[in-house]
Amino acid sequence: MAEQTKDILSEYTKDMTPEQREELQEKVSNMTEEELKEFRNSLDPDNMGFFGEESV
């Protein structure tokens, strides 16, 4: 049986297309530690909660 993965969306990513989310994941994975720190600090924490079903 093939393993299925389901993206858990946040308020920040809920309106993004799968391609946009993939692009963001790639961008973040290529960041230096300092760039990642700046990126994280630029996000509004109030928009980072889960959207819809919360599960892991």
PDB file of N, H, CA, C and O in Angstrom:
ATOM      1  N   MET A   1       0.851  -1.174   0.000  1.00  0.00           N
ATOM      2  CA  MET A   1       0.000   0.000   0.000  1.00  0.00           C
ATOM      3  C   MET A   1       0.896   1.237   0.000  1.00  0.00           C
ATOM      4  O   MET A   1       1.840   1.320   0.785  1.00  0.00           O
ATOM      5  N   ALA A   2       0.611   2.172  -0.855  1.00  0.00           N
ATOM      6  H   ALA A   2      -0.156   2.105  -1.493  1.00  0.00           H
ATOM      7  CA  ALA A   2       1.397   3.400  -0.955  1.00  0.00           C
ATOM      8  C   ALA A   2       1.080   4.309   0.225  1.00  0.00           C
ATOM      9  O   ALA A   2      -0.073   4.464   0.626  1.00  0.00           O
ATOM     10  N   GLU A   3       2.131   4.901   0.763  1.00  0.00           N
ATOM     11  H   GLU A   3       3.068   4.775   0.437  1.00  0.00           H
ATOM     12  CA  GLU A   3       1.948   5.823   1.881  1.00  0.00           C
ATOM     13  C   GLU A   3       1.407   7.147   1.359  1.00  0.00           C
ATOM     14  O   GLU A   3       1.941   7.712   0.404  1.00  0.00           O
ATOM     15  N   GLN A   4       0.357   7.632   1.983  1.00  0.00           N
ATOM     16  H   GLN A   4      -0.076   7.174   2.759  1.00  0.00           H
ATOM     17  CA  GLN A   4      -0.224   8.909   1.584  1.00  0.00           C
ATOM     18  C   GLN A   4       0.149   9.958   2.618  1.00  0.00           C
ATOM     19  O   GLN A   4       0.102   9.703   3.822  1.00  0.00           O
ATOM     20  N   THR A   5       0.512  11.117   2.148  1.00  0.00           N
ATOM     21  H   THR A   5       0.550  11.323   1.170  1.00  0.00           H
ATOM     22  CA  THR A   5       0.787  12.212   3.065  1.00  0.00           C
ATOM     23  C   THR A   5      -0.222  13.313   2.809  1.00  0.00           C
ATOM     24  O   THR A   5      -0.616  13.572   1.672  1.00  0.00           O
ATOM     25  N   LYS A   6      -0.626  13.945   3.880  1.00  0.00           N
ATOM     26  H   LYS A   6      -0.306  13.735   4.803  1.00  0.00           H
ATOM     27  CA  LYS A   6      -1.592  15.032   3.777  1.00  0.00           C
ATOM     28  C   LYS A   6      -0.957  16.250   4.427  1.00  0.00           C
ATOM     29  O   LYS A   6      -0.525  16.192   5.579  1.00  0.00           O
ATOM     30  N   ASP A   7      -0.900  17.343   3.693  1.00  0.00           N
ATOM     31  H   ASP A   7      -1.251  17.389   2.758  1.00  0.00           H
ATOM     32  CA  ASP A   7      -0.347  18.566   4.249  1.00  0.00           C
ATOM     33  C   ASP A   7      -1.268  19.086   5.343  1.00  0.00           C
ATOM     34  O   ASP A   7      -2.488  19.126   5.182  1.00  0.00           O
ATOM     35  N   ILE A   8      -0.668  19.481   6.451  1.00  0.00           N
ATOM     36  H   ILE A   8       0.323  19.448   6.582  1.00  0.00           H
ATOM     37  CA  ILE A   8      -1.416  20.163   7.496  1.00  0.00           C
ATOM     38  C   ILE A   8      -1.232  21.647   7.236  1.00  0.00           C
ATOM     39  O   ILE A   8      -0.124  22.174   7.328  1.00  0.00           O
ATOM     40  N   LEU A   9      -2.315  22.305   6.914  1.00  0.00           N
ATOM     41  H   LEU A   9      -3.216  21.877   6.839  1.00  0.00           H
ATOM     42  CA  LEU A   9      -2.247  23.708   6.519  1.00  0.00           C
ATOM     43  C   LEU A   9      -2.394  24.623   7.722  1.00  0.00           C
ATOM     44  O   LEU A   9      -3.051  24.288   8.707  1.00  0.00           O
ATOM     45  N   SER A  10      -1.773  25.775   7.619  1.00  0.00           N
ATOM     46  H   SER A  10      -1.239  26.047   6.818  1.00  0.00           H
ATOM     47  CA  SER A  10      -1.905  26.806   8.642  1.00  0.00           C
ATOM     48  C   SER A  10      -2.705  27.959   8.055  1.00  0.00           C
ATOM     49  O   SER A  10      -3.029  27.972   6.868  1.00  0.00           O
ATOM     50  N   GLU A  11      -3.015  28.917   8.903  1.00  0.00           N
ATOM     51  H   GLU A  11      -2.753  28.907   9.868  1.00  0.00           H
ATOM     52  CA  GLU A  11      -3.682  30.122   8.411  1.00  0.00           C
ATOM     53  C   GLU A  11      -2.815  30.797   7.353  1.00  0.00           C
ATOM     54  O   GLU A  11      -3.332  31.428   6.432  1.00  0.00           O
ATOM     55  N   TYR A  12      -1.500  30.663   7.487  1.00  0.00           N
ATOM     56  H   TYR A  12      -1.080  30.151   8.235  1.00  0.00           H
ATOM     57  CA  TYR A  12      -0.560  31.284   6.553  1.00  0.00           C
ATOM     58  C   TYR A  12      -0.558  30.577   5.195  1.00  0.00           C
ATOM     59  O   TYR A  12      -0.420  31.231   4.162  1.00  0.00           O
ATOM     60  N   THR A  13      -0.708  29.247   5.187  1.00  0.00           N
ATOM     61  H   THR A  13      -0.820  28.716   6.027  1.00  0.00           H
ATOM     62  CA  THR A  13      -0.581  28.482   3.940  1.00  0.00           C
ATOM     63  C   THR A  13      -1.907  28.009   3.352  1.00  0.00           C
ATOM     64  O   THR A  13      -1.916  27.410   2.277  1.00  0.00           O
ATOM     65  N   LYS A  14      -3.013  28.259   4.020  1.00  0.00           N
ATOM     66  H   LYS A  14      -3.005  28.746   4.893  1.00  0.00           H
ATOM     67  CA  LYS A  14      -4.299  27.691   3.587  1.00  0.00           C
ATOM     68  C   LYS A  14      -4.737  28.125   2.194  1.00  0.00           C
ATOM     69  O   LYS A  14      -5.434  27.378   1.507  1.00  0.00           O
ATOM     70  N   ASP A  15      -4.340  29.314   1.770  1.00  0.00           N
ATOM     71  H   ASP A  15      -3.774  29.920   2.328  1.00  0.00           H
ATOM     72  CA  ASP A  15      -4.760  29.807   0.458  1.00  0.00           C
ATOM     73  C   ASP A  15      -3.704  29.611  -0.617  1.00  0.00           C
ATOM     74  O   ASP A  15      -3.879  30.063  -1.748  1.00  0.00           O
ATOM     75  N   MET A  16      -2.608  28.942  -0.274  1.00  0.00           N
ATOM     76  H   MET A  16      -2.465  28.575   0.645  1.00  0.00           H
ATOM     77  CA  MET A  16      -1.539  28.692  -1.249  1.00  0.00           C
ATOM     78  C   MET A  16      -1.850  27.441  -2.062  1.00  0.00           C
ATOM     79  O   MET A  16      -2.473  26.501  -1.569  1.00  0.00           O
ATOM     80  N   THR A  17      -1.410  27.448  -3.305  1.00  0.00           N
ATOM     81  H   THR A  17      -0.904  28.211  -3.705  1.00  0.00           H
ATOM     82  CA  THR A  17      -1.520  26.247  -4.129  1.00  0.00           C
ATOM     83  C   THR A  17      -0.440  25.266  -3.680  1.00  0.00           C
ATOM     84  O   THR A  17       0.523  25.672  -3.030  1.00  0.00           O
ATOM     85  N   PRO A  18      -0.582  23.984  -4.015  1.00  0.00           N
ATOM     86  CA  PRO A  18       0.478  23.024  -3.683  1.00  0.00           C
ATOM     87  C   PRO A  18       1.837  23.450  -4.247  1.00  0.00           C
ATOM     88  O   PRO A  18       2.871  23.227  -3.617  1.00  0.00           O
ATOM     89  N   GLU A  19       1.830  24.052  -5.415  1.00  0.00           N
ATOM     90  H   GLU A  19       0.990  24.233  -5.926  1.00  0.00           H
ATOM     91  CA  GLU A  19       3.081  24.505  -6.027  1.00  0.00           C
ATOM     92  C   GLU A  19       3.713  25.628  -5.213  1.00  0.00           C
ATOM     93  O   GLU A  19       4.931  25.666  -5.037  1.00  0.00           O
ATOM     94  N   GLN A  20       2.882  26.540  -4.720  1.00  0.00           N
ATOM     95  H   GLN A  20       1.893  26.509  -4.863  1.00  0.00           H
ATOM     96  CA  GLN A  20       3.393  27.645  -3.902  1.00  0.00           C
ATOM     97  C   GLN A  20       3.961  27.124  -2.582  1.00  0.00           C
ATOM     98  O   GLN A  20       4.998  27.599  -2.118  1.00  0.00           O
ATOM     99  N   ARG A  21       3.279  26.147  -1.979  1.00  0.00           N
ATOM    100  H   ARG A  21       2.437  25.761  -2.356  1.00  0.00           H
ATOM    101  CA  ARG A  21       3.788  25.566  -0.728  1.00  0.00           C
ATOM    102  C   ARG A  21       5.107  24.846  -0.969  1.00  0.00           C
ATOM    103  O   ARG A  21       6.026  24.940  -0.155  1.00  0.00           O
ATOM    104  N   GLU A  22       5.204  24.129  -2.082  1.00  0.00           N
ATOM    105  H   GLU A  22       4.458  24.053  -2.743  1.00  0.00           H
ATOM    106  CA  GLU A  22       6.444  23.430  -2.417  1.00  0.00           C
ATOM    107  C   GLU A  22       7.583  24.429  -2.637  1.00  0.00           C
ATOM    108  O   GLU A  22       8.707  24.203  -2.189  1.00  0.00           O
ATOM    109  N   GLU A  23       7.291  25.520  -3.321  1.00  0.00           N
ATOM    110  H   GLU A  23       6.378  25.703  -3.685  1.00  0.00           H
ATOM    111  CA  GLU A  23       8.295  26.561  -3.565  1.00  0.00           C
ATOM    112  C   GLU A  23       8.769  27.170  -2.239  1.00  0.00           C
ATOM    113  O   GLU A  23       9.962  27.406  -2.051  1.00  0.00           O
ATOM    114  N   LEU A  24       7.834  27.419  -1.331  1.00  0.00           N
ATOM    115  H   LEU A  24       6.864  27.227  -1.483  1.00  0.00           H
ATOM    116  CA  LEU A  24       8.184  27.965  -0.025  1.00  0.00           C
ATOM    117  C   LEU A  24       9.043  26.977   0.763  1.00  0.00           C
ATOM    118  O   LEU A  24      10.023  27.374   1.393  1.00  0.00           O
ATOM    119  N   GLN A  25       8.679  25.688   0.730  1.00  0.00           N
ATOM    120  H   GLN A  25       7.882  25.366   0.218  1.00  0.00           H
ATOM    121  CA  GLN A  25       9.463  24.675   1.434  1.00  0.00           C
ATOM    122  C   GLN A  25      10.880  24.608   0.888  1.00  0.00           C
ATOM    123  O   GLN A  25      11.836  24.478   1.652  1.00  0.00           O
ATOM    124  N   GLU A  26      11.019  24.695  -0.425  1.00  0.00           N
ATOM    125  H   GLU A  26      10.242  24.801  -1.045  1.00  0.00           H
ATOM    126  CA  GLU A  26      12.343  24.668  -1.040  1.00  0.00           C
ATOM    127  C   GLU A  26      13.147  25.905  -0.640  1.00  0.00           C
ATOM    128  O   GLU A  26      14.329  25.808  -0.310  1.00  0.00           O
ATOM    129  N   LYS A  27      12.499  27.054  -0.673  1.00  0.00           N
ATOM    130  H   LYS A  27      11.539  27.133  -0.941  1.00  0.00           H
ATOM    131  CA  LYS A  27      13.168  28.307  -0.300  1.00  0.00           C
ATOM    132  C   LYS A  27      13.678  28.231   1.140  1.00  0.00           C
ATOM    133  O   LYS A  27      14.819  28.599   1.418  1.00  0.00           O
ATOM    134  N   VAL A  28      12.837  27.759   2.045  1.00  0.00           N
ATOM    135  H   VAL A  28      11.910  27.460   1.820  1.00  0.00           H
ATOM    136  CA  VAL A  28      13.206  27.670   3.457  1.00  0.00           C
ATOM    137  C   VAL A  28      14.319  26.648   3.666  1.00  0.00           C
ATOM    138  O   VAL A  28      15.221  26.873   4.473  1.00  0.00           O
ATOM    139  N   SER A  29      14.264  25.542   2.956  1.00  0.00           N
ATOM    140  H   SER A  29      13.532  25.359   2.300  1.00  0.00           H
ATOM    141  CA  SER A  29      15.289  24.510   3.139  1.00  0.00           C
ATOM    142  C   SER A  29      16.665  24.967   2.672  1.00  0.00           C
ATOM    143  O   SER A  29      17.674  24.399   3.088  1.00  0.00           O
ATOM    144  N   ASN A  30      16.722  25.982   1.816  1.00  0.00           N
ATOM    145  H   ASN A  30      15.902  26.444   1.478  1.00  0.00           H
ATOM    146  CA  ASN A  30      17.997  26.491   1.314  1.00  0.00           C
ATOM    147  C   ASN A  30      18.497  27.718   2.077  1.00  0.00           C
ATOM    148  O   ASN A  30      19.526  28.290   1.716  1.00  0.00           O
ATOM    149  N   MET A  31      17.789  28.124   3.119  1.00  0.00           N
ATOM    150  H   MET A  31      16.953  27.659   3.412  1.00  0.00           H
ATOM    151  CA  MET A  31      18.179  29.317   3.875  1.00  0.00           C
ATOM    152  C   MET A  31      19.312  29.011   4.850  1.00  0.00           C
ATOM    153  O   MET A  31      19.442  27.901   5.366  1.00  0.00           O
ATOM    154  N   THR A  32      20.122  30.035   5.080  1.00  0.00           N
ATOM    155  H   THR A  32      20.017  30.937   4.661  1.00  0.00           H
ATOM    156  CA  THR A  32      21.133  29.933   6.132  1.00  0.00           C
ATOM    157  C   THR A  32      20.422  30.075   7.476  1.00  0.00           C
ATOM    158  O   THR A  32      19.242  30.423   7.530  1.00  0.00           O
ATOM    159  N   GLU A  33      21.140  29.807   8.546  1.00  0.00           N
ATOM    160  H   GLU A  33      22.099  29.524   8.503  1.00  0.00           H
ATOM    161  CA  GLU A  33      20.541  29.919   9.872  1.00  0.00           C
ATOM    162  C   GLU A  33      20.056  31.346  10.137  1.00  0.00           C
ATOM    163  O   GLU A  33      18.984  31.545  10.708  1.00  0.00           O
ATOM    164  N   GLU A  34      20.842  32.327   9.724  1.00  0.00           N
ATOM    165  H   GLU A  34      21.713  32.165   9.260  1.00  0.00           H
ATOM    166  CA  GLU A  34      20.466  33.731   9.930  1.00  0.00           C
ATOM    167  C   GLU A  34      19.246  34.102   9.081  1.00  0.00           C
ATOM    168  O   GLU A  34      18.347  34.792   9.562  1.00  0.00           O
ATOM    169  N   GLU A  35      19.206  33.654   7.831  1.00  0.00           N
ATOM    170  H   GLU A  35      19.936  33.093   7.440  1.00  0.00           H
ATOM    171  CA  GLU A  35      18.052  33.929   6.961  1.00  0.00           C
ATOM    172  C   GLU A  35      16.794  33.282   7.525  1.00  0.00           C
ATOM    173  O   GLU A  35      15.714  33.870   7.483  1.00  0.00           O
ATOM    174  N   LEU A  36      16.938  32.067   8.053  1.00  0.00           N
ATOM    175  H   LEU A  36      17.815  31.589   8.087  1.00  0.00           H
ATOM    176  CA  LEU A  36      15.797  31.361   8.628  1.00  0.00           C
ATOM    177  C   LEU A  36      15.279  32.098   9.862  1.00  0.00           C
ATOM    178  O   LEU A  36      14.069  32.204  10.062  1.00  0.00           O
ATOM    179  N   LYS A  37      16.181  32.600  10.675  1.00  0.00           N
ATOM    180  H   LYS A  37      17.164  32.513  10.513  1.00  0.00           H
ATOM    181  CA  LYS A  37      15.785  33.367  11.861  1.00  0.00           C
ATOM    182  C   LYS A  37      15.003  34.615  11.447  1.00  0.00           C
ATOM    183  O   LYS A  37      13.965  34.918  12.035  1.00  0.00           O
ATOM    184  N   GLU A  38      15.493  35.336  10.442  1.00  0.00           N
ATOM    185  H   GLU A  38      16.337  35.089   9.964  1.00  0.00           H
ATOM    186  CA  GLU A  38      14.802  36.533   9.951  1.00  0.00           C
ATOM    187  C   GLU A  38      13.429  36.177   9.385  1.00  0.00           C
ATOM    188  O   GLU A  38      12.452  36.885   9.627  1.00  0.00           O
ATOM    189  N   PHE A  39      13.357  35.076   8.630  1.00  0.00           N
ATOM    190  H   PHE A  39      14.151  34.501   8.434  1.00  0.00           H
ATOM    191  CA  PHE A  39      12.093  34.630   8.045  1.00  0.00           C
ATOM    192  C   PHE A  39      11.077  34.322   9.145  1.00  0.00           C
ATOM    193  O   PHE A  39       9.929  34.761   9.075  1.00  0.00           O
ATOM    194  N   ARG A  40      11.496  33.576  10.144  1.00  0.00           N
ATOM    195  H   ARG A  40      12.428  33.219  10.201  1.00  0.00           H
ATOM    196  CA  ARG A  40      10.587  33.218  11.239  1.00  0.00           C
ATOM    197  C   ARG A  40      10.105  34.449  11.989  1.00  0.00           C
ATOM    198  O   ARG A  40       8.940  34.525  12.380  1.00  0.00           O
ATOM    199  N   ASN A  41      10.989  35.404  12.189  1.00  0.00           N
ATOM    200  H   ASN A  41      11.935  35.342  11.871  1.00  0.00           H
ATOM    201  CA  ASN A  41      10.611  36.625  12.905  1.00  0.00           C
ATOM    202  C   ASN A  41       9.704  37.529  12.078  1.00  0.00           C
ATOM    203  O   ASN A  41       9.049  38.414  12.630  1.00  0.00           O
ATOM    204  N   SER A  42       9.655  37.321  10.771  1.00  0.00           N
ATOM    205  H   SER A  42      10.186  36.603  10.323  1.00  0.00           H
ATOM    206  CA  SER A  42       8.821  38.161   9.910  1.00  0.00           C
ATOM    207  C   SER A  42       7.367  37.701   9.867  1.00  0.00           C
ATOM    208  O   SER A  42       6.500  38.437   9.395  1.00  0.00           O
ATOM    209  N   LEU A  43       7.091  36.499  10.353  1.00  0.00           N
ATOM    210  H   LEU A  43       7.794  35.901  10.737  1.00  0.00           H
ATOM    211  CA  LEU A  43       5.733  35.958  10.302  1.00  0.00           C
ATOM    212  C   LEU A  43       4.901  36.449  11.478  1.00  0.00           C
ATOM    213  O   LEU A  43       5.408  36.618  12.587  1.00  0.00           O
ATOM    214  N   ASP A  44       3.643  36.672  11.225  1.00  0.00           N
ATOM    215  H   ASP A  44       3.231  36.535  10.324  1.00  0.00           H
ATOM    216  CA  ASP A  44       2.704  37.087  12.260  1.00  0.00           C
ATOM    217  C   ASP A  44       2.241  35.842  13.018  1.00  0.00           C
ATOM    218  O   ASP A  44       1.572  34.991  12.430  1.00  0.00           O
ATOM    219  N   PRO A  45       2.577  35.709  14.306  1.00  0.00           N
ATOM    220  CA  PRO A  45       2.211  34.505  15.052  1.00  0.00           C
ATOM    221  C   PRO A  45       0.710  34.252  15.097  1.00  0.00           C
ATOM    222  O   PRO A  45       0.285  33.104  15.229  1.00  0.00           O
ATOM    223  N   ASP A  46      -0.094  35.295  14.992  1.00  0.00           N
ATOM    224  H   ASP A  46       0.251  36.227  14.885  1.00  0.00           H
ATOM    225  CA  ASP A  46      -1.543  35.113  15.019  1.00  0.00           C
ATOM    226  C   ASP A  46      -2.057  34.410  13.767  1.00  0.00           C
ATOM    227  O   ASP A  46      -3.173  33.892  13.771  1.00  0.00           O
ATOM    228  N   ASN A  47      -1.272  34.383  12.709  1.00  0.00           N
ATOM    229  H   ASN A  47      -0.365  34.804  12.707  1.00  0.00           H
ATOM    230  CA  ASN A  47      -1.676  33.720  11.472  1.00  0.00           C
ATOM    231  C   ASN A  47      -1.003  32.366  11.296  1.00  0.00           C
ATOM    232  O   ASN A  47      -1.054  31.792  10.208  1.00  0.00           O
ATOM    233  N   MET A  48      -0.382  31.854  12.334  1.00  0.00           N
ATOM    234  H   MET A  48      -0.340  32.320  13.217  1.00  0.00           H
ATOM    235  CA  MET A  48       0.364  30.611  12.189  1.00  0.00           C
ATOM    236  C   MET A  48      -0.367  29.398  12.755  1.00  0.00           C
ATOM    237  O   MET A  48       0.171  28.292  12.717  1.00  0.00           O
ATOM    238  N   GLY A  49      -1.570  29.577  13.276  1.00  0.00           N
ATOM    239  H   GLY A  49      -2.007  30.476  13.307  1.00  0.00           H
ATOM    240  CA  GLY A  49      -2.310  28.450  13.819  1.00  0.00           C
ATOM    241  C   GLY A  49      -2.784  27.521  12.719  1.00  0.00           C
ATOM    242  O   GLY A  49      -2.791  27.880  11.541  1.00  0.00           O
ATOM    243  N   PHE A  50      -3.180  26.321  13.118  1.00  0.00           N
ATOM    244  H   PHE A  50      -3.175  26.029  14.075  1.00  0.00           H
ATOM    245  CA  PHE A  50      -3.679  25.351  12.154  1.00  0.00           C
ATOM    246  C   PHE A  50      -5.002  25.820  11.573  1.00  0.00           C
ATOM    247  O   PHE A  50      -5.749  26.565  12.208  1.00  0.00           O
ATOM    248  N   PHE A  51      -5.278  25.374  10.358  1.00  0.00           N
ATOM    249  H   PHE A  51      -4.672  24.769   9.842  1.00  0.00           H
ATOM    250  CA  PHE A  51      -6.525  25.695   9.681  1.00  0.00           C
ATOM    251  C   PHE A  51      -7.251  24.389   9.436  1.00  0.00           C
ATOM    252  O   PHE A  51      -6.674  23.460   8.870  1.00  0.00           O
ATOM    253  N   GLY A  52      -8.500  24.298   9.848  1.00  0.00           N
ATOM    254  H   GLY A  52      -8.968  25.053  10.308  1.00  0.00           H
ATOM    255  CA  GLY A  52      -9.268  23.083   9.618  1.00  0.00           C
ATOM    256  C   GLY A  52      -8.921  22.021  10.642  1.00  0.00           C
ATOM    257  O   GLY A  52      -8.742  22.319  11.823  1.00  0.00           O
ATOM    258  N   GLU A  53      -8.827  20.779  10.188  1.00  0.00           N
ATOM    259  H   GLU A  53      -8.972  20.536   9.228  1.00  0.00           H
ATOM    260  CA  GLU A  53      -8.587  19.641  11.060  1.00  0.00           C
ATOM    261  C   GLU A  53      -7.177  19.684  11.633  1.00  0.00           C
ATOM    262  O   GLU A  53      -6.200  19.845  10.902  1.00  0.00           O
ATOM    263  N   GLU A  54      -7.087  19.538  12.947  1.00  0.00           N
ATOM    264  H   GLU A  54      -7.881  19.407  13.541  1.00  0.00           H
ATOM    265  CA  GLU A  54      -5.785  19.505  13.600  1.00  0.00           C
ATOM    266  C   GLU A  54      -5.470  18.062  13.950  1.00  0.00           C
ATOM    267  O   GLU A  54      -6.161  17.442  14.758  1.00  0.00           O
ATOM    268  N   SER A  55      -4.436  17.540  13.344  1.00  0.00           N
ATOM    269  H   SER A  55      -3.874  18.044  12.688  1.00  0.00           H
ATOM    270  CA  SER A  55      -4.031  16.175  13.662  1.00  0.00           C
ATOM    271  C   SER A  55      -2.623  15.936  13.187  1.00  0.00           C
ATOM    272  O   SER A  55      -2.127  16.603  12.279  1.00  0.00           O
ATOM    273  N   VAL A  56      -1.990  14.974  13.817  1.00  0.00           N
ATOM    274  H   VAL A  56      -2.393  14.432  14.555  1.00  0.00           H
ATOM    275  CA  VAL A  56      -0.652  14.578  13.394  1.00  0.00           C
ATOM    276  C   VAL A  56      -0.603  13.079  13.418  1.00  0.00           C
ATOM    277  O   VAL A  56       0.430  12.490  13.099  1.00  0.00           O
TER     278      VAL A  56
END
